[in-house]
């Protein structure tokens, strides 16, 4: 059984630091192990990591896994390498199957109200989210962004293509280099047209929520809807 450093006697702690000289600079991590919230605040990349599930899980070094992770990150090691060493597991070959492992369909990952909101936002752009798709919020330029929905058949290559078009850089399961985007996908000429039935529904909702808008002409109301929700052609 591994004895945590912070439970040793004063003399045992002094002896431990003599044989683990590399930890003297990080005595705070040994004697007062970080909580999951503290680690996440310092390194947001930990979001979703298994290291947060048991914040006081021990390593064979006598310090917690989170303590080891923070030490390595402070020494400028990468997130993936630090996580691998801290969990004391070899890296897995990254494939589409590994990438999607554990991901649930987008509605299952959200509260019903949030899922409905995301659906309505996507639908207002003329996009019907597939029921088996996952929603990658990191890809969403706005709530319900159609390009943030992806199915397993699309794979990591789809994410790389999207990032490449936008000029977004990413590193990890998918790698892409930051650069100038190929085109502005939010520009009217590049947006999905707003269906006419949705234009009329939005007009009705706007007038219902704000009756004073009923004084405007149909063309003025139409212009307001298109200005807010997207192009008509």
ABEGO torsion letter per residue (X at the ends): XBBBAAABBAAAAAAAAAABAAAAAAAAAAABBBBAAAAAAABAAABGBAAAABAABBBAAGBBAAAAAAAAAAAGBBAAAAAAAAAGBBBBBBBAAAAABGBBBAAAABBAAAAAAAAAAAAAAGBBBBAABBBBAAABABBGBAAABBBAAAEAAAAAAAAAAAGBBBBEABBBBBBBBABBAABAAABBBBBAAAAAAAAAAAAAABAAAAABBAAAAAAAAAAAAEBAX
